[in-house]
């Protein structure tokens, strides 16, 4: 049985890596204006911020869902 949830089985790290691969840091920073994407970005620092900041994590997850629906 497959889940209709596009985030099913996805870790925050996998989501972030997919977004960076698709948009690049600059594109990600222009879509979600948070400093961890625009100033000296890294996966590690971004994950630290996103795990502590629910509103930012929600934006990242929403962007991932939008990207995955577009194909």
PDB file with SEQRES, HELIX, SHEET and CRYST1 records, atoms N, CA, C and O in Angstrom:
SEQRES   1 A   71  UNK UNK UNK UNK UNK UNK UNK UNK UNK UNK UNK UNK UNK          
SEQRES   2 A   71  UNK UNK UNK UNK UNK UNK UNK UNK UNK UNK UNK UNK UNK          
SEQRES   3 A   71  UNK UNK UNK UNK UNK UNK UNK UNK UNK UNK UNK UNK UNK          
SEQRES   4 A   71  UNK UNK UNK UNK UNK UNK UNK UNK UNK UNK UNK UNK UNK          
SEQRES   5 A   71  UNK UNK UNK UNK UNK UNK UNK UNK UNK UNK UNK UNK UNK          
SEQRES   6 A   71  UNK UNK UNK UNK UNK UNK                                      
HELIX    1 AA1 UNK A   12  UNK A   31  1                                  20    
HELIX    2 AA2 UNK A   35  UNK A   38  1                                   4    
HELIX    3 AA3 UNK A   43  UNK A   52  1                                  10    
HELIX    4 AA4 UNK A   54  UNK A   70  1                                  17    
CRYST1    1.000    1.000    1.000  90.00  90.00  90.00 P 1           1          
ATOM      1  N   UNK A   1       0.843  -1.185   0.000  1.00  0.00           N  
ATOM      2  CA  UNK A   1       0.000   0.000   0.000  1.00  0.00           C  
ATOM      3  C   UNK A   1       0.883   1.242   0.000  1.00  0.00           C  
ATOM      4  O   UNK A   1       1.760   1.374   0.854  1.00  0.00           O  
ATOM      5  N   UNK A   2       0.670   2.133  -0.922  1.00  0.00           N  
ATOM      6  CA  UNK A   2       1.478   3.352  -0.975  1.00  0.00           C  
ATOM      7  C   UNK A   2       0.729   4.505  -0.325  1.00  0.00           C  
ATOM      8  O   UNK A   2      -0.500   4.547  -0.289  1.00  0.00           O  
ATOM      9  N   UNK A   3       1.521   5.433   0.184  1.00  0.00           N  
ATOM     10  CA  UNK A   3       0.941   6.586   0.865  1.00  0.00           C  
ATOM     11  C   UNK A   3       0.742   7.727  -0.126  1.00  0.00           C  
ATOM     12  O   UNK A   3       1.541   7.908  -1.045  1.00  0.00           O  
ATOM     13  N   UNK A   4      -0.328   8.495   0.067  1.00  0.00           N  
ATOM     14  CA  UNK A   4      -0.544   9.680  -0.766  1.00  0.00           C  
ATOM     15  C   UNK A   4       0.237  10.879  -0.243  1.00  0.00           C  
ATOM     16  O   UNK A   4       0.263  11.928  -0.887  1.00  0.00           O  
ATOM     17  N   UNK A   5       0.866  10.738   0.908  1.00  0.00           N  
ATOM     18  CA  UNK A   5       1.632  11.816   1.512  1.00  0.00           C  
ATOM     19  C   UNK A   5       2.990  11.926   0.815  1.00  0.00           C  
ATOM     20  O   UNK A   5       3.799  11.002   0.904  1.00  0.00           O  
ATOM     21  N   UNK A   6       3.256  13.040   0.122  1.00  0.00           N  
ATOM     22  CA  UNK A   6       4.532  13.166  -0.591  1.00  0.00           C  
ATOM     23  C   UNK A   6       5.737  13.222   0.346  1.00  0.00           C  
ATOM     24  O   UNK A   6       6.872  13.032  -0.091  1.00  0.00           O  
ATOM     25  N   UNK A   7       5.496  13.484   1.640  1.00  0.00           N  
ATOM     26  CA  UNK A   7       6.598  13.526   2.601  1.00  0.00           C  
ATOM     27  C   UNK A   7       6.829  12.175   3.272  1.00  0.00           C  
ATOM     28  O   UNK A   7       7.749  12.030   4.077  1.00  0.00           O  
ATOM     29  N   UNK A   8       6.000  11.190   2.945  1.00  0.00           N  
ATOM     30  CA  UNK A   8       6.124   9.870   3.561  1.00  0.00           C  
ATOM     31  C   UNK A   8       7.510   9.289   3.296  1.00  0.00           C  
ATOM     32  O   UNK A   8       7.941   9.177   2.149  1.00  0.00           O  
ATOM     33  N   UNK A   9       8.198   8.921   4.375  1.00  0.00           N  
ATOM     34  CA  UNK A   9       9.515   8.307   4.230  1.00  0.00           C  
ATOM     35  C   UNK A   9      10.643   9.288   3.959  1.00  0.00           C  
ATOM     36  O   UNK A   9      11.796   8.881   3.811  1.00  0.00           O  
ATOM     37  N   UNK A  10      10.328  10.567   3.892  1.00  0.00           N  
ATOM     38  CA  UNK A  10      11.355  11.571   3.596  1.00  0.00           C  
ATOM     39  C   UNK A  10      11.850  12.211   4.893  1.00  0.00           C  
ATOM     40  O   UNK A  10      11.053  12.668   5.712  1.00  0.00           O  
ATOM     41  N   UNK A  11      13.160  12.240   5.069  1.00  0.00           N  
ATOM     42  CA  UNK A  11      13.726  12.963   6.199  1.00  0.00           C  
ATOM     43  C   UNK A  11      13.882  14.426   5.800  1.00  0.00           C  
ATOM     44  O   UNK A  11      13.872  14.760   4.615  1.00  0.00           O  
ATOM     45  N   UNK A  12      14.024  15.280   6.784  1.00  0.00           N  
ATOM     46  CA  UNK A  12      14.247  16.690   6.496  1.00  0.00           C  
ATOM     47  C   UNK A  12      15.528  16.871   5.677  1.00  0.00           C  
ATOM     48  O   UNK A  12      15.587  17.726   4.793  1.00  0.00           O  
ATOM     49  N   UNK A  13      16.535  16.078   5.969  1.00  0.00           N  
ATOM     50  CA  UNK A  13      17.796  16.161   5.219  1.00  0.00           C  
ATOM     51  C   UNK A  13      17.575  15.812   3.740  1.00  0.00           C  
ATOM     52  O   UNK A  13      18.090  16.498   2.857  1.00  0.00           O  
ATOM     53  N   UNK A  14      16.815  14.752   3.474  1.00  0.00           N  
ATOM     54  CA  UNK A  14      16.549  14.357   2.077  1.00  0.00           C  
ATOM     55  C   UNK A  14      15.752  15.438   1.345  1.00  0.00           C  
ATOM     56  O   UNK A  14      16.012  15.734   0.179  1.00  0.00           O  
ATOM     57  N   UNK A  15      14.776  16.023   2.048  1.00  0.00           N  
ATOM     58  CA  UNK A  15      13.960  17.083   1.452  1.00  0.00           C  
ATOM     59  C   UNK A  15      14.851  18.268   1.086  1.00  0.00           C  
ATOM     60  O   UNK A  15      14.775  18.792  -0.025  1.00  0.00           O  
ATOM     61  N   UNK A  16      15.694  18.682   2.028  1.00  0.00           N  
ATOM     62  CA  UNK A  16      16.573  19.823   1.792  1.00  0.00           C  
ATOM     63  C   UNK A  16      17.562  19.544   0.661  1.00  0.00           C  
ATOM     64  O   UNK A  16      17.794  20.406  -0.187  1.00  0.00           O  
ATOM     65  N   UNK A  17      18.140  18.350   0.644  1.00  0.00           N  
ATOM     66  CA  UNK A  17      19.073  17.982  -0.427  1.00  0.00           C  
ATOM     67  C   UNK A  17      18.389  18.003  -1.795  1.00  0.00           C  
ATOM     68  O   UNK A  17      18.976  18.450  -2.781  1.00  0.00           O  
ATOM     69  N   UNK A  18      17.151  17.520  -1.850  1.00  0.00           N  
ATOM     70  CA  UNK A  18      16.410  17.525  -3.119  1.00  0.00           C  
ATOM     71  C   UNK A  18      16.129  18.954  -3.580  1.00  0.00           C  
ATOM     72  O   UNK A  18      16.245  19.259  -4.767  1.00  0.00           O  
ATOM     73  N   UNK A  19      15.760  19.826  -2.648  1.00  0.00           N  
ATOM     74  CA  UNK A  19      15.473  21.221  -3.001  1.00  0.00           C  
ATOM     75  C   UNK A  19      16.732  21.933  -3.476  1.00  0.00           C  
ATOM     76  O   UNK A  19      16.693  22.681  -4.453  1.00  0.00           O  
ATOM     77  N   UNK A  20      17.845  21.703  -2.792  1.00  0.00           N  
ATOM     78  CA  UNK A  20      19.110  22.342  -3.197  1.00  0.00           C  
ATOM     79  C   UNK A  20      19.543  21.823  -4.567  1.00  0.00           C  
ATOM     80  O   UNK A  20      20.029  22.591  -5.397  1.00  0.00           O  
ATOM     81  N   UNK A  21      19.368  20.524  -4.806  1.00  0.00           N  
ATOM     82  CA  UNK A  21      19.725  19.955  -6.108  1.00  0.00           C  
ATOM     83  C   UNK A  21      18.863  20.560  -7.212  1.00  0.00           C  
ATOM     84  O   UNK A  21      19.346  20.794  -8.320  1.00  0.00           O  
ATOM     85  N   UNK A  22      17.600  20.812  -6.916  1.00  0.00           N  
ATOM     86  CA  UNK A  22      16.663  21.330  -7.920  1.00  0.00           C  
ATOM     87  C   UNK A  22      16.813  22.835  -8.142  1.00  0.00           C  
ATOM     88  O   UNK A  22      16.908  23.289  -9.282  1.00  0.00           O  
ATOM     89  N   UNK A  23      16.834  23.606  -7.059  1.00  0.00           N  
ATOM     90  CA  UNK A  23      16.821  25.070  -7.149  1.00  0.00           C  
ATOM     91  C   UNK A  23      18.191  25.717  -6.952  1.00  0.00           C  
ATOM     92  O   UNK A  23      18.418  26.842  -7.397  1.00  0.00           O  
ATOM     93  N   UNK A  24      19.108  25.005  -6.282  1.00  0.00           N  
ATOM     94  CA  UNK A  24      20.362  25.625  -5.866  1.00  0.00           C  
ATOM     95  C   UNK A  24      20.102  26.489  -4.640  1.00  0.00           C  
ATOM     96  O   UNK A  24      18.953  26.820  -4.345  1.00  0.00           O  
ATOM     97  N   UNK A  25      21.162  26.859  -3.922  1.00  0.00           N  
ATOM     98  CA  UNK A  25      20.978  27.681  -2.713  1.00  0.00           C  
ATOM     99  C   UNK A  25      20.368  29.034  -3.040  1.00  0.00           C  
ATOM    100  O   UNK A  25      19.500  29.520  -2.316  1.00  0.00           O  
ATOM    101  N   UNK A  26      20.823  29.643  -4.137  1.00  0.00           N  
ATOM    102  CA  UNK A  26      20.315  30.973  -4.506  1.00  0.00           C  
ATOM    103  C   UNK A  26      18.821  30.918  -4.806  1.00  0.00           C  
ATOM    104  O   UNK A  26      18.060  31.768  -4.343  1.00  0.00           O  
ATOM    105  N   UNK A  27      18.403  29.917  -5.580  1.00  0.00           N  
ATOM    106  CA  UNK A  27      16.990  29.760  -5.907  1.00  0.00           C  
ATOM    107  C   UNK A  27      16.148  29.442  -4.683  1.00  0.00           C  
ATOM    108  O   UNK A  27      15.019  29.912  -4.548  1.00  0.00           O  
ATOM    109  N   UNK A  28      16.716  28.638  -3.797  1.00  0.00           N  
ATOM    110  CA  UNK A  28      16.007  28.296  -2.561  1.00  0.00           C  
ATOM    111  C   UNK A  28      15.863  29.535  -1.685  1.00  0.00           C  
ATOM    112  O   UNK A  28      14.801  29.770  -1.108  1.00  0.00           O  
ATOM    113  N   UNK A  29      16.933  30.331  -1.584  1.00  0.00           N  
ATOM    114  CA  UNK A  29      16.893  31.559  -0.788  1.00  0.00           C  
ATOM    115  C   UNK A  29      15.926  32.589  -1.342  1.00  0.00           C  
ATOM    116  O   UNK A  29      15.350  33.373  -0.588  1.00  0.00           O  
ATOM    117  N   UNK A  30      15.743  32.591  -2.663  1.00  0.00           N  
ATOM    118  CA  UNK A  30      14.799  33.553  -3.250  1.00  0.00           C  
ATOM    119  C   UNK A  30      13.349  33.107  -3.037  1.00  0.00           C  
ATOM    120  O   UNK A  30      12.442  33.940  -3.015  1.00  0.00           O  
ATOM    121  N   UNK A  31      13.130  31.812  -2.883  1.00  0.00           N  
ATOM    122  CA  UNK A  31      11.781  31.291  -2.652  1.00  0.00           C  
ATOM    123  C   UNK A  31      11.397  31.309  -1.171  1.00  0.00           C  
ATOM    124  O   UNK A  31      10.248  31.574  -0.820  1.00  0.00           O  
ATOM    125  N   UNK A  32      12.377  31.023  -0.308  1.00  0.00           N  
ATOM    126  CA  UNK A  32      12.157  31.042   1.139  1.00  0.00           C  
ATOM    127  C   UNK A  32      13.258  31.918   1.726  1.00  0.00           C  
ATOM    128  O   UNK A  32      14.412  31.503   1.828  1.00  0.00           O  
ATOM    129  N   UNK A  33      12.885  33.129   2.106  1.00  0.00           N  
ATOM    130  CA  UNK A  33      13.875  34.122   2.515  1.00  0.00           C  
ATOM    131  C   UNK A  33      14.280  33.936   3.976  1.00  0.00           C  
ATOM    132  O   UNK A  33      13.800  34.633   4.870  1.00  0.00           O  
ATOM    133  N   UNK A  34      15.176  32.979   4.188  1.00  0.00           N  
ATOM    134  CA  UNK A  34      15.751  32.807   5.518  1.00  0.00           C  
ATOM    135  C   UNK A  34      17.271  32.781   5.381  1.00  0.00           C  
ATOM    136  O   UNK A  34      17.820  32.268   4.406  1.00  0.00           O  
ATOM    137  N   UNK A  35      17.922  33.344   6.373  1.00  0.00           N  
ATOM    138  CA  UNK A  35      19.358  33.584   6.286  1.00  0.00           C  
ATOM    139  C   UNK A  35      20.178  32.312   6.077  1.00  0.00           C  
ATOM    140  O   UNK A  35      21.222  32.352   5.425  1.00  0.00           O  
ATOM    141  N   UNK A  36      19.720  31.188   6.619  1.00  0.00           N  
ATOM    142  CA  UNK A  36      20.523  29.967   6.452  1.00  0.00           C  
ATOM    143  C   UNK A  36      20.573  29.507   4.987  1.00  0.00           C  
ATOM    144  O   UNK A  36      21.395  28.660   4.637  1.00  0.00           O  
ATOM    145  N   UNK A  37      19.702  30.058   4.129  1.00  0.00           N  
ATOM    146  CA  UNK A  37      19.741  29.751   2.695  1.00  0.00           C  
ATOM    147  C   UNK A  37      20.480  30.826   1.896  1.00  0.00           C  
ATOM    148  O   UNK A  37      20.928  30.567   0.779  1.00  0.00           O  
ATOM    149  N   UNK A  38      20.610  32.018   2.454  1.00  0.00           N  
ATOM    150  CA  UNK A  38      21.157  33.129   1.676  1.00  0.00           C  
ATOM    151  C   UNK A  38      22.559  33.551   2.109  1.00  0.00           C  
ATOM    152  O   UNK A  38      23.286  34.155   1.320  1.00  0.00           O  
ATOM    153  N   UNK A  39      22.951  33.245   3.338  1.00  0.00           N  
ATOM    154  CA  UNK A  39      24.248  33.682   3.845  1.00  0.00           C  
ATOM    155  C   UNK A  39      25.074  32.471   4.257  1.00  0.00           C  
ATOM    156  O   UNK A  39      24.796  31.847   5.281  1.00  0.00           O  
ATOM    157  N   UNK A  40      26.084  32.139   3.469  1.00  0.00           N  
ATOM    158  CA  UNK A  40      26.978  31.015   3.739  1.00  0.00           C  
ATOM    159  C   UNK A  40      26.196  29.722   4.001  1.00  0.00           C  
ATOM    160  O   UNK A  40      26.354  29.105   5.055  1.00  0.00           O  
ATOM    161  N   UNK A  41      25.356  29.313   3.045  1.00  0.00           N  
ATOM    162  CA  UNK A  41      24.471  28.173   3.283  1.00  0.00           C  
ATOM    163  C   UNK A  41      25.203  26.835   3.316  1.00  0.00           C  
ATOM    164  O   UNK A  41      26.189  26.629   2.608  1.00  0.00           O  
ATOM    165  N   UNK A  42      24.701  25.939   4.145  1.00  0.00           N  
ATOM    166  CA  UNK A  42      25.153  24.547   4.143  1.00  0.00           C  
ATOM    167  C   UNK A  42      23.985  23.684   4.603  1.00  0.00           C  
ATOM    168  O   UNK A  42      23.070  24.155   5.278  1.00  0.00           O  
ATOM    169  N   UNK A  43      24.036  22.423   4.226  1.00  0.00           N  
ATOM    170  CA  UNK A  43      22.984  21.492   4.644  1.00  0.00           C  
ATOM    171  C   UNK A  43      22.948  21.433   6.169  1.00  0.00           C  
ATOM    172  O   UNK A  43      21.878  21.502   6.773  1.00  0.00           O  
ATOM    173  N   UNK A  44      24.127  21.305   6.790  1.00  0.00           N  
ATOM    174  CA  UNK A  44      24.184  21.137   8.245  1.00  0.00           C  
ATOM    175  C   UNK A  44      23.588  22.340   8.989  1.00  0.00           C  
ATOM    176  O   UNK A  44      22.762  22.166   9.885  1.00  0.00           O  
ATOM    177  N   UNK A  45      24.002  23.551   8.620  1.00  0.00           N  
ATOM    178  CA  UNK A  45      23.486  24.726   9.334  1.00  0.00           C  
ATOM    179  C   UNK A  45      22.000  24.918   9.067  1.00  0.00           C  
ATOM    180  O   UNK A  45      21.257  25.331   9.957  1.00  0.00           O  
ATOM    181  N   UNK A  46      21.566  24.624   7.859  1.00  0.00           N  
ATOM    182  CA  UNK A  46      20.149  24.757   7.527  1.00  0.00           C  
ATOM    183  C   UNK A  46      19.302  23.757   8.306  1.00  0.00           C  
ATOM    184  O   UNK A  46      18.229  24.104   8.799  1.00  0.00           O  
ATOM    185  N   UNK A  47      19.777  22.517   8.420  1.00  0.00           N  
ATOM    186  CA  UNK A  47      19.031  21.511   9.178  1.00  0.00           C  
ATOM    187  C   UNK A  47      18.911  21.913  10.643  1.00  0.00           C  
ATOM    188  O   UNK A  47      17.852  21.748  11.249  1.00  0.00           O  
ATOM    189  N   UNK A  48      19.991  22.438  11.212  1.00  0.00           N  
ATOM    190  CA  UNK A  48      19.963  22.887  12.608  1.00  0.00           C  
ATOM    191  C   UNK A  48      18.878  23.943  12.795  1.00  0.00           C  
ATOM    192  O   UNK A  48      18.086  23.869  13.734  1.00  0.00           O  
ATOM    193  N   UNK A  49      18.846  24.932  11.892  1.00  0.00           N  
ATOM    194  CA  UNK A  49      17.844  25.990  11.970  1.00  0.00           C  
ATOM    195  C   UNK A  49      16.431  25.448  11.764  1.00  0.00           C  
ATOM    196  O   UNK A  49      15.525  25.760  12.535  1.00  0.00           O  
ATOM    197  N   UNK A  50      16.248  24.646  10.736  1.00  0.00           N  
ATOM    198  CA  UNK A  50      14.907  24.151  10.399  1.00  0.00           C  
ATOM    199  C   UNK A  50      14.328  23.259  11.492  1.00  0.00           C  
ATOM    200  O   UNK A  50      13.118  23.268  11.721  1.00  0.00           O  
ATOM    201  N   UNK A  51      15.171  22.497  12.161  1.00  0.00           N  
ATOM    202  CA  UNK A  51      14.681  21.622  13.238  1.00  0.00           C  
ATOM    203  C   UNK A  51      14.193  22.421  14.438  1.00  0.00           C  
ATOM    204  O   UNK A  51      13.359  21.944  15.207  1.00  0.00           O  
ATOM    205  N   UNK A  52      14.712  23.642  14.600  1.00  0.00           N  
ATOM    206  CA  UNK A  52      14.323  24.478  15.745  1.00  0.00           C  
ATOM    207  C   UNK A  52      13.230  25.480  15.383  1.00  0.00           C  
ATOM    208  O   UNK A  52      12.702  26.159  16.264  1.00  0.00           O  
ATOM    209  N   UNK A  53      12.882  25.581  14.098  1.00  0.00           N  
ATOM    210  CA  UNK A  53      12.003  26.661  13.631  1.00  0.00           C  
ATOM    211  C   UNK A  53      10.849  26.086  12.822  1.00  0.00           C  
ATOM    212  O   UNK A  53      10.952  25.926  11.606  1.00  0.00           O  
ATOM    213  N   UNK A  54       9.745  25.776  13.507  1.00  0.00           N  
ATOM    214  CA  UNK A  54       8.626  25.107  12.819  1.00  0.00           C  
ATOM    215  C   UNK A  54       8.088  25.842  11.594  1.00  0.00           C  
ATOM    216  O   UNK A  54       7.784  25.195  10.592  1.00  0.00           O  
ATOM    217  N   UNK A  55       7.957  27.178  11.635  1.00  0.00           N  
ATOM    218  CA  UNK A  55       7.396  27.892  10.476  1.00  0.00           C  
ATOM    219  C   UNK A  55       8.309  27.758   9.263  1.00  0.00           C  
ATOM    220  O   UNK A  55       7.829  27.661   8.134  1.00  0.00           O  
ATOM    221  N   UNK A  56       9.604  27.753   9.484  1.00  0.00           N  
ATOM    222  CA  UNK A  56      10.541  27.622   8.362  1.00  0.00           C  
ATOM    223  C   UNK A  56      10.494  26.200   7.795  1.00  0.00           C  
ATOM    224  O   UNK A  56      10.530  26.005   6.580  1.00  0.00           O  
ATOM    225  N   UNK A  57      10.414  25.227   8.677  1.00  0.00           N  
ATOM    226  CA  UNK A  57      10.320  23.839   8.221  1.00  0.00           C  
ATOM    227  C   UNK A  57       9.057  23.630   7.392  1.00  0.00           C  
ATOM    228  O   UNK A  57       9.085  22.940   6.373  1.00  0.00           O  
ATOM    229  N   UNK A  58       7.950  24.227   7.832  1.00  0.00           N  
ATOM    230  CA  UNK A  58       6.695  24.104   7.075  1.00  0.00           C  
ATOM    231  C   UNK A  58       6.836  24.679   5.671  1.00  0.00           C  
ATOM    232  O   UNK A  58       6.322  24.108   4.710  1.00  0.00           O  
ATOM    233  N   UNK A  59       7.534  25.814   5.550  1.00  0.00           N  
ATOM    234  CA  UNK A  59       7.734  26.412   4.224  1.00  0.00           C  
ATOM    235  C   UNK A  59       8.586  25.502   3.337  1.00  0.00           C  
ATOM    236  O   UNK A  59       8.307  25.343   2.148  1.00  0.00           O  
ATOM    237  N   UNK A  60       9.619  24.910   3.922  1.00  0.00           N  
ATOM    238  CA  UNK A  60      10.491  24.001   3.171  1.00  0.00           C  
ATOM    239  C   UNK A  60       9.700  22.773   2.716  1.00  0.00           C  
ATOM    240  O   UNK A  60       9.812  22.352   1.565  1.00  0.00           O  
ATOM    241  N   UNK A  61       8.910  22.209   3.608  1.00  0.00           N  
ATOM    242  CA  UNK A  61       8.104  21.038   3.242  1.00  0.00           C  
ATOM    243  C   UNK A  61       7.072  21.388   2.172  1.00  0.00           C  
ATOM    244  O   UNK A  61       6.834  20.601   1.255  1.00  0.00           O  
ATOM    245  N   UNK A  62       6.462  22.559   2.287  1.00  0.00           N  
ATOM    246  CA  UNK A  62       5.469  22.982   1.285  1.00  0.00           C  
ATOM    247  C   UNK A  62       6.123  23.173  -0.085  1.00  0.00           C  
ATOM    248  O   UNK A  62       5.547  22.799  -1.107  1.00  0.00           O  
ATOM    249  N   UNK A  63       7.319  23.753  -0.105  1.00  0.00           N  
ATOM    250  CA  UNK A  63       8.029  23.943  -1.378  1.00  0.00           C  
ATOM    251  C   UNK A  63       8.403  22.596  -1.979  1.00  0.00           C  
ATOM    252  O   UNK A  63       8.326  22.415  -3.194  1.00  0.00           O  
ATOM    253  N   UNK A  64       8.805  21.657  -1.144  1.00  0.00           N  
ATOM    254  CA  UNK A  64       9.144  20.316  -1.631  1.00  0.00           C  
ATOM    255  C   UNK A  64       7.922  19.641  -2.256  1.00  0.00           C  
ATOM    256  O   UNK A  64       8.017  19.041  -3.326  1.00  0.00           O  
ATOM    257  N   UNK A  65       6.775  19.743  -1.579  1.00  0.00           N  
ATOM    258  CA  UNK A  65       5.537  19.145  -2.102  1.00  0.00           C  
ATOM    259  C   UNK A  65       5.180  19.772  -3.453  1.00  0.00           C  
ATOM    260  O   UNK A  65       4.808  19.069  -4.392  1.00  0.00           O  
ATOM    261  N   UNK A  66       5.296  21.097  -3.540  1.00  0.00           N  
ATOM    262  CA  UNK A  66       5.012  21.803  -4.797  1.00  0.00           C  
ATOM    263  C   UNK A  66       5.964  21.323  -5.906  1.00  0.00           C  
ATOM    264  O   UNK A  66       5.532  21.059  -7.028  1.00  0.00           O  
ATOM    265  N   UNK A  67       7.245  21.215  -5.587  1.00  0.00           N  
ATOM    266  CA  UNK A  67       8.237  20.761  -6.571  1.00  0.00           C  
ATOM    267  C   UNK A  67       7.959  19.325  -7.017  1.00  0.00           C  
ATOM    268  O   UNK A  67       8.052  19.014  -8.204  1.00  0.00           O  
ATOM    269  N   UNK A  68       7.615  18.446  -6.062  1.00  0.00           N  
ATOM    270  CA  UNK A  68       7.399  17.052  -6.420  1.00  0.00           C  
ATOM    271  C   UNK A  68       6.114  16.865  -7.237  1.00  0.00           C  
ATOM    272  O   UNK A  68       6.028  15.936  -8.040  1.00  0.00           O  
ATOM    273  N   UNK A  69       5.132  17.723  -7.045  1.00  0.00           N  
ATOM    274  CA  UNK A  69       3.903  17.633  -7.840  1.00  0.00           C  
ATOM    275  C   UNK A  69       4.120  18.089  -9.275  1.00  0.00           C  
ATOM    276  O   UNK A  69       3.481  17.583 -10.197  1.00  0.00           O  
ATOM    277  N   UNK A  70       5.027  19.050  -9.460  1.00  0.00           N  
ATOM    278  CA  UNK A  70       5.319  19.523 -10.812  1.00  0.00           C  
ATOM    279  C   UNK A  70       6.101  18.509 -11.613  1.00  0.00           C  
ATOM    280  O   UNK A  70       6.070  18.511 -12.844  1.00  0.00           O  
ATOM    281  N   UNK A  71       6.809  17.636 -10.902  1.00  0.00           N  
ATOM    282  CA  UNK A  71       7.583  16.599 -11.570  1.00  0.00           C  
ATOM    283  C   UNK A  71       8.902  17.018 -11.946  1.00  0.00           C  
ATOM    284  O   UNK A  71       9.659  16.234 -12.519  1.00  0.00           O  
TER     285      UNK A  71                                                      
END                                                                             
